[in-house]
Amino acid sequence: MKYKITLKQRKELETKMAKVFKENLKGLSAELQKILLDDLVTAFQNVTAFQNRINVLIRAQEKRSY
C-alpha cells in the first residue's frame, strides 16, 4: 500500500524540502537538485506509508488483546 498524494501536494512538499535543504543543494546543478528532491519526496511517501502500516497493526493488535 502506497501513501498517495496529489501532484499539487507533491510540488508543495518538494518546495518545502528545497527550502530546508537549500544549503546542501546549492553545490548541485539544477537537474541534480530536481532529481534529489524527487527522491526525497518519494522517500517521505514511503516512510509515511510505513508509519501508517505500523499504526494499523498496533490498533489491530490492541483489539485482539481484549
C-alpha positions in Angstrom: 0.0 0.0 0.0 1.5 3.3 -1.0 0.7 6.7 0.5 -0.9 8.7 -2.3 -0.6 12.4 -2.6 -1.8 14.7 -5.3 0.5 16.4 -7.8 -0.1 19.7 -6.1 0.8 18.3 -2.7 3.9 16.7 -4.1 5.1 20.0 -5.6 4.4 21.8 -2.3 6.4 19.2 -0.4 9.2 19.4 -2.9 9.2 23.2 -2.5 9.4 22.9 1.3 12.2 20.4 1.1 14.1 22.6 -1.3 14.0 25.4 1.4 15.1 23.0 4.1 18.0 21.6 2.2 18.9 24.8 0.3 22.5 24.8 1.7 23.0 21.2 0.8 21.6 21.5 -2.7 23.5 24.7 -3.8 26.5 22.7 -5.0 24.5 20.6 -7.4 23.3 21.5 -10.8 19.6 22.4 -11.3 19.0 19.0 -12.9 20.6 17.1 -10.0 18.8 19.2 -7.5 15.5 18.2 -9.1 16.4 14.5 -9.1 17.4 14.6 -5.4 14.3 16.5 -4.4 12.1 14.0 -6.2 14.0 11.2 -4.4 13.4 12.9 -1.1 9.7 13.3 -1.7 9.4 9.6 -2.7 11.3 8.5 0.4 9.0 10.6 2.5 6.0 8.9 0.9 7.4 5.5 1.7 8.2 6.4 5.3 4.7 7.8 5.7 3.2 4.6 4.3 5.3 2.5 6.6 4.2 4.6 9.6 0.6 4.2 8.6 1.0 0.4 8.3 2.6 0.2 11.8 -0.3 2.2 13.3 -2.9 -0.1 11.6 -1.1 -3.2 13.0 -0.8 -1.7 16.5 -4.5 -1.0 16.5 -5.3 -4.5 15.3 -3.1 -6.0 18.0 -4.8 -3.9 20.7 -8.2 -5.0 19.6 -7.1 -8.7 19.8 -5.8 -8.1 23.3 -9.3 -7.6 24.7 
